[in-house]
Amino acid sequence: MEADGLEWLVVPMHQLVSWGAAGAMVFGGVVPYIPQYRDIKRTQNAEGFSTYVCLVLLVANILRILFWFGRHFESPLLWQSIIMIITMLMMLKLCTEVRVSNELNIKRRSFSAADSKDEEIKAPPKRSYLGMYCTNPCCMRLPSET
């Protein structure tokens, strides 16, 4: 009689633990990427993040999903793969945007520095008759002027 009295508590607790474990499995792989995503977005610097890791995780999770069509396994693992693919695509998108914008900023800076009116445009020095560069004014005269 005592076992029947606790069944109302044990069954919901079992379901709660089961749902919690499934949630931890599904979202556990994504959690470490949240601070990394926020840091890259805040600093606009993706230098420390390897896109090869994204590639490996994308391939592994795509293969896991393809395997699921042949032999069904637990649905939390399938959802984990789907969530992980979405996360890796978001990370790749952010890293690509940050790296492209940083490269464009560097190119704009170098282009605008060459266009600056503060810097004078330097012409290459004229050649002497011997074929060497000479910046001395006497080298610039024609032989008939001497």
N, C-alpha and C positions, 0 to 999 in steps of 0.2 A: 504494500500500500504506500510505503514511503517513497519507493522508486517512481510510482505513478505521480506522486505529488511534486517531484522535482522535474518531471519531464517538461512541464510548461516553461521552465527556466533553461533547461539544457538545450532543447531544440533551437530556440531563438539565438542562444549564445553560440551554438555551433554554426548557424547560418551567418551570424555577425562576424565570427572569426573567419569563416570561409570567404565572405565578401571582402573583408579587410585584406586577407592574403592575396586574393585575386587582384584587388586594386593596387596593392604593393607590387605585384608582379607586372601589371600593365604599365604603371607610371614610375616604377623604380628606376628603370633605365633612362628615363627622360630627366629626372630630377637634377643630376649633375650638370646638365647642359643649360639649365635656367640661369644660374649666376654667370656662366660663361657668355651666354647670349646678351644678358644685360650689360656686362662689362664691355663687350665688343661694341655694342650699340652706344654706350656712354662715352667711351674713349675714341671711337671711330678708328680703332687699330686692331687688325686681325692677325698680327704677326705671330702670335704664339699658338694659333689654332691650326691644326693640320687637316687639310681637306682630304688627305688620304684616309684618315680615320673615318670620315663620313662615307667615303667610297666603300671601304670594307664593310661598314655597318649596313649600308644600303644593299650591297650585294648579299650579305648574310641574311638580312630580313626578307629580301625578295625571294631568295631560295627557300626560306622557311615557309613563306606563304605558298609558293609553288608545291612544296612538299605536302602541305596541308590538303591540296586537292587530290593527291594520291592516297594519303592516309591521314584521316582526321585525328587531330590531337586536341588537347584542352583549348577551349575558346579563349581563356585569358592570354595564352601564349600567342594566339593568332592576333588578338587585339594589341598585344605588346608590339608585335611586328609592324602593324599598321601605324600605331602611334609613333614608333621609332622612325619609320620611313618619313612620316610627316615632319618630325622634329629635325631629322638630318637634312631634309629639303629646305626647311626654314633656316637652318644654320648655314647651309651652302649659299642660299640667297643673300643672307646678311653679309657673309664674308665676301662674296663676289661684289656686292654693292659697295662695301667699304673699301676694298682693294682698288676697284675701278675709280671711285671718287678720289682716293688718295693719289693714284697715278695721274689723273686728270689735273689735280691741283698742282702737282709737281711740274707737269708739262706747261700749265698756264703760267706758273711762276717763272720758269726758264724762258718762255716765249715773251712774257711781259718785261723781263729783265733785259732782253735783247732789244726790245722796242723802247726802252726808257730814254727820255730826252736828256736825262742827267748824264748818261754815259755818252761820250763822243764816239762816233764811228771812226774806227782806225783803218786807214787804207794800208795795204801791204807796202813795205818799203820798195823803192825802185831798185832795179838791178843796175849794176855797173857793166861795163863792156866785158869784164872778165867773167861775168856770170854769177858773181857773188852779190849778196845783199849788202848795200852800203847805205847808212843813214847820214853820212857826212855830206853837207851841202856841196862840197867840192866835187863829189862823185856825180852829182846831178847835172853838172854842166856838160855841154857838148864839147868835143875836142876843138872845134873852131873858136869857141869862146875863150879859151885859155891863152 
